Amino acid sequence: MVHPVLDEAVALDRTSDNYRFSAAVAEFGMLLRDSSFKDTA
């Protein structure tokens, strides 16, 4: 069975509080580890 997952951009202000919190935690972890994926965080 194959089910494609489509990429739909959603503005950050239209996401849930839980999503924004988890994104902030992930970004903070990248900053702590000086990840090459942190971009301009």
Buried (B, 14 or more C-beta within 10 A) or exposed (E): EEEEEEEEEEEEEEEEEEEEEEEEEEBEEBEEEEEEEBEEE
